[in-house]
């Protein structure tokens, strides 16, 4: 049995990369340099023409200081959250945005979560 539920989801990593890049106010060339990949590779990923490798996904998470699971969550298909009430989804979206913005302030530190 695979313990990672994200591997079973149909994911749109193009969307996740665009959301994260926009949230951090980075140009493609800036983010590509941080991952590190070429700007051309990042452009293809964001256009949905290429799927990122695990190395690139991890590189993105490390580049902006967010957990890799957040990247997968942002890439989740709409069907994965359709059963949730709109209020709950809005709350989650606001929490994710706050997480991204707070990570931007100190990207070199790991985010700490309550247990």
Secondary structure by P-SEA (a helix, b strand, c coil): ccccccccccccaaaaaaaaaaaacccaaaaaaaacccaaaaaaaaaccccccaaaaaaaaaaacccaaaaaaaaccccccccccaaaaaaaaaaaaaaaaaaaacccccccccc
